[in-house]
Structures are given as structure tokens and as C-alpha cells.
Amino acid sequence: MALRGSAGVPASGMGLEICIDCVESALAARDGGATSVELCANLVDGGTTPSAGMIAKVVSSVGETVAVQVIIRPRGGDFLFSPDEVEVMLLDIDTAKAAGAAGVVIGALTAEGGVDVALTTRLAERARPELAVTFHRAVDLTVDPVGAVAALQPLRLERILTSGGAATAPEGVGTIAQMVAAAGEEGPTIVPGGGLSVENIGSVVAATGVRMVHASLRSTRDGGMAYRKEGVFMGGDKVNTAETEFTSRTADLGLIRQAKAILDDAADSRI
């Protein structure tokens, strides 16, 4: 039985969510001790909704022990959505629900840089009661991330994922701490994400008092192709980088285990 309705936030201790885009990364997250995964496609665009097949396979592979959160985002770019895109998101929520996911990760903004409370409410109502609901890093593009927490309080979301309105969570620790205070004991769990590594997770946790963190913790893996044609690229700007069509970036089991150990130590120090 999959973890329906779970946001992956443990009742005690520290939670670790790994951002993934494939089954291999899901397995690494599970074996490394993660409590949750955020399943995406197109991580180069910040994450978009994965395929129905990918959702089903990840849930069947790790969903009994890891809370699978599915991002609901029909495209890259901003978070101001057309009526057609809204219909796509509603149908994608149904797909995640049918596949047995634990939760969905949503977010919508107004043109003026505020939270679109009405649309977010509509999406959350479509997900519940089967699915936990997280507001994603669209909050970091609002005029006031701390104020956004207050605006979202009536929705009783499980979590808000944020870098504190900064380029990375380590740079946004001051705002993240304010968001934690604004959420209070009864509000959503504030989850730092963006630019986290085993080198800085501990300091971010100490500076913010959070109970869970979100990270990719990926490394580059070489593929198995023997024949490798040069100079042909399937997408992205790879001409001047070390990336090719024969490498991929996947969650690194060793890094996940290191991060989990750091978080366990942090949890022990709070007792």
C-alpha cells in the first residue's frame, strides 16, 4: 500500500526529500533513507509534470516506504496559467491520484506577484483528501514570501517548498526563518530547497529551525552506449559544457546517505 496522503514529514526527527526525474533516482532516495521524493520531468526547467507511466512506476517501486510527491506544472516559465493549462493541471492531479501517489506539489501566482489563492484552492480541493498538498517554489517569485505564507494559511497545506526568495536556500536563510515563524506550529511545514548540498545542509537547518529539507544530491553517470556520435545534441546548451547525450545526472546514493546522517545528527542535537 502506497503512502497515500503523506507529505513525508516525520512525526519526529528530520525529513529528507530528494528531487528526482527517474526510477533509478527514486531507488537511490529510498535506499539512502529519504522520507519523500518530488517526482518531476524536465529538471532543467525547474520541473514539470512527469508522465503517467513514470508516476506509476515510481510509486510501485518505492511508494510503500517513500512518500511520492508529484509536481503539477504543465510547462516551464512563469506560474501565471491560462484556463487550458488549469484544466491540464486538474487532469494531471487525477492521474497522480489514480497512480497512488502520496501527494502533489502545486503553485500559481497572480500577474502582480501574489499567490493566486483561488486557483491554488481549486487545485488543492481536487487533490484532497487522497493527496497531501505542497506549494512549490513559485512562492520565491512572489513580492513577499513571508506574506505568502500568511495568504496560504487558510488552505491548510502540508508544506511550502522555498529558497526564501533567494537564488539558493543558503542565501535565503533569513527569510526562511521568518517563514517558519509565520507558519507557526499549526501551519504548513516550511521546507528549504535550492542549492543544498552535504556541505551546507547542516548550516541551513541550524539557521532556520526547519524539520525537513529538499535537495537533488545528483552526480553525473556515464551511459552504456558503445557508439558515440559527436556533435549532435538532443536538447539544451551542451556545446560548451562537459555534458553530452551519453551522460545523465541521477541521485547519488552516497550523497543521500551523507545528508541523512547530517540531518539525524541535527535532530539528535535538538533533543
N, C-alpha and C positions, 0 to 999 in steps of 0.2 A: 504494500500500500504506500503510495507516494505521500509526501508531507503536505497535504492539502491545507491551504490557509496559513502556512507558516512563512514568516519573514526571515527566518534563520537567525533571529536574535536569541541567544541562550538566556535561560532564566537566571543563570549565574555565570560568572567568568566573562570572557571576551569572545565576540563573534568575529569571524573572518569570512568575507565574501570575495570570491575570485571572479573577475570578469572574463568570460570565455566566449569562443566562437566555434568550438568543435567538440566532438566526443572525447578526443584524446585529452584535451584540457579539462574536461569535466571529470575524467577519471583521475587526473593528477590532483585536482582540487579535493576530490573525495579521499584519496589516499594520503594527502597531506594534512588532513584534519580540518578542512574548511567546513563551515556550517551552512554556507549558502553559495550559490553561483548566480551571476547575472548572465543570462544567455543572450547573445547578440549576433547579428551579422554585421559585416562592414565596419569593423572597428576603426578603420582609417577615417570614417565619417563620424566617429563618436558612438557608433552603434545604431543599427536599425533592426526591425523585427526579423527574426530568423524564420526559416521555412517550417512548415508543419512537420515535415519529416525529421528535421533536426530537433525540434522541440520534443517530439515523441521519443526519439532515440535517446536523447539526453535524460529525459525523465525515466525511461525504462532502465537506463544504465546506472544512474546514481540517485534517483529520486526517493528511494527508501531511506537514505541516510543524509542526503544533502537537499536543502530547500532550493528548488529550481525556480528562479525568478526570470521571467521572460520580458525583455524590453518591448514596449509597444510604441514604435516610432516608424512611420511609413517611409521616411526619407531623411537624408542628411539636411543640413542647413538650419534654419530657424525653427521656432516652436509655435508659429502662428499658422494654424491649419485651416484648410478650406473645408466646406461641407463634405466633399467627396473623400477627403483624407480622414475626416472624422468617421465616416462610415467604414472605411478600411480599418481604422483602429478598433472600432466596435467588433467587427468580424474577427480581427486578429485576437482580441480578448476571448472571444468564444472558442477559437482554435486552441489557445493556451489552456483554457478551462477543460476542454474535451480531452486534451492530451494528458491531463493530470498534473499540470504544473502546480507549484506551491503558491506562486504569486506573480504579479505583473508590475512592471516599472513604467510609469506614465509621467506625462508633464505637458502642460500647454500654457502659453503666455498670451497676453494682450499685446496689441501693437505699441502700447505705451510702456511696456516693460514691467507690467504687473502679472501676477498669477491669474490665469483665466479660471476663476473658481467655478463658474458654471460648467464649462467643458470638463474640467477635472472631476467635478462631482458626477457628471454623466458617465464618464469612463469608470470611475470607482464603483458606481452603482451597478454597472454592467458586470464588473468583476466579482462583486460580493454576492453571497457570503463565502463562496468556494475559495476565492483567491485573496491573499494578502496584497496590499497596495503600497507601493513605494513611489514617491515623487522624485524624479531623477534630476540630473544636474542642469536642467533648464532653470532651476532656482538660481544658479550662478549668473544667469543673464538677466536677472531682474534688477530693477533700480535699487531695491533694498532687500537683500536675502534674509535679514533678521525679521523685517516686517512681513516677508513672505511666509515665514513660519507661523506668525500670528494669523495671517489670512487663511492658512490651511488648517488651523486647529479644528474648526467645526467639522471637517471631513473625517477626523479621527483616523488618519493614515497610520500605517505601521511604521514607516520610515521616510526620511528625506536624505537623499544622497547629495553631497555637496563638497566643493573645494573652498567654501567660504567666499565665493565670488571672486576668487583669485585664479591665476593661471594654474596653480597647483595647491593641493591641500596644505603642504608645509608653509606656503606663503600666506595662506588664509586662516591660520590657526586662531588669530584673534577673533575674527568674525565667526568661525566655527564654534568657539567657546560661547560667544553671545547667542548663537542659535540654540546651543544645548540649554542655556539658561532660559531662553524664550519658550522652548518646548516643555520644560519642566518635567516632573515625574510622570504625569499623565499623558503628555503629548507624544508625538512620533519620535522614534529613535533617530538621532542625527548621526549619519554615517559618513565620515570623511572619505573622499576618493579623488584621485587625480594626482599623478606624480608620486605615489607612495612606493617605497622600496624597503628592503630589510634594513637599510641604513637609516631611514628616517621615521619608520612607523612608531617606534618607541617614543620618540620625542613628540610626535603629533598626539599620541594618546595621552602623554603626561601633560601636555599644554592645554588639552581640550576636555579631558574627563569623559571621553566617549566610551561606549560599550561595544562598539563594532567598527571595523574598518573595511574598506573596499579597495582592492588592488588587482592589477593584471599579473604581475610577477612572471613575465614571459621571458623566454630566451629563444634564440634562433636555432632552428633544426634544419639540417640538410635533408633533402628529399632523396628518393631512391632511384631516380632516373639515371640510366647509363648514358643515353644520348642526350646531349645538352646543346641545343641550338642557341647561339649567341645573338644578341641584338634585337630580339623580338620580345615585346613586353605586353602582357595581357591587361594591364591597368596600373595606374599610379605613376608617380615620377621616380622611376628606378634607374634612369640613365646614369645619374651621378651618385648613386649610392651602392652599397655593398649588397643590397637586396636583388634577387633575381627571381625568375619563375621557378627555381629549383630549391628555394628555401621557404620556410614558413616560421611564424612565431607562435609558440604554444606555451601554455602554462608550465612552469618549471617546478617539478615536484620538490627538488631540493630547496628552492627559494620559498615555496609554500610552507615547508616544514620549519624553516628558519623563522619565518614570520609568525607561525603558530606558536613556536617556543617563546618568541619575544612577547606575544600577547598573553600567553599563560603566565609569564613572569610578571607582567604588568598587573594582571588580575590578582596574583598572589600578594603583590605589594599593597593592594587596596584592602586586604582583609585585616 
